[in-house]
Amino acid sequence: MAQVNVTDTAEIEYLQVKPNSPMDSFFKKYKFSHIGTGMLDSMKKIFKGKQIFLYSNPRAVGFYRKNGFKEYPLQAKFVYDA
């Protein structure tokens, strides 16, 4: 799920595709993979040429860095420069 606000820049809030749950150990492994990366790639194409700001959980820093985002001075805010 993602909430997107668009002006001269795009802002993504609450991108969550694999939420952690106390019940995780009772369920089968996820059938699909790379959903978050696919969503980010789509956003990069849709908002080509615009700066994308993303607010995230600090535990996801590695994921966003791996997808080309860099940390913004505010905690848990990332930016992708097209």
C-alpha positions in Angstrom: 0.0 0.0 0.0 1.3 3.4 -0.8 0.0 6.9 -0.4 1.4 9.3 -3.0 1.3 13.1 -3.0 2.4 14.9 -6.2 3.4 18.5 -6.9 6.9 19.4 -8.3 8.1 16.4 -6.4 6.5 13.0 -5.6 6.2 11.9 -2.0 5.5 8.3 -1.0 4.3 7.5 2.4 3.7 4.1 4.0 5.1 1.8 1.3 4.5 -1.6 3.0 4.6 -4.8 1.1 5.9 -7.3 3.6 4.7 -6.3 7.1 6.1 -8.2 10.0 3.6 -10.0 12.2 3.8 -12.2 15.3 2.0 -14.9 13.2 4.7 -15.1 10.5 6.1 -18.3 11.8 2.7 -20.0 11.3 2.4 -19.1 7.6 4.1 -20.4 4.5 6.8 -18.4 2.9 5.6 -15.5 0.7 4.8 -16.8 -2.8 5.9 -13.6 -4.5 9.1 -11.7 -4.2 10.5 -8.3 -5.2 7.1 -6.6 -4.9 8.5 -3.5 -3.2 11.3 -3.2 -5.8 8.7 -3.5 -8.6 6.6 -0.8 -7.0 9.5 1.6 -6.7 10.6 0.9 -10.3 7.1 1.8 -11.5 7.1 5.0 -9.4 10.5 6.0 -10.9 9.0 5.5 -14.4 5.7 7.3 -13.6 7.5 10.3 -12.0 10.5 10.4 -14.4 12.4 13.7 -14.0 10.8 14.4 -10.7 12.4 14.1 -7.3 10.8 11.3 -5.2 10.7 11.6 -1.4 9.9 8.5 0.6 9.1 8.3 4.2 10.0 4.9 5.7 10.7 2.7 8.7 14.3 3.2 9.7 14.8 -0.6 9.5 14.3 -0.5 5.8 17.3 1.8 5.1 19.3 -1.0 3.3 16.3 -1.8 1.0 15.9 1.9 -0.2 19.7 2.4 -0.6 19.8 -0.8 -2.8 17.0 0.8 -4.9 18.9 4.0 -5.6 17.5 6.2 -2.9 19.8 8.2 -0.6 19.1 9.3 2.9 17.6 12.8 3.4 18.7 14.8 6.4 15.5 14.0 8.3 15.4 10.6 9.8 13.6 7.9 7.7 13.1 10.2 4.7 14.7 9.1 1.5 15.1 10.9 -1.9 15.6 9.6 -5.5 17.0 12.1 -7.9 16.0 11.2 -11.5 
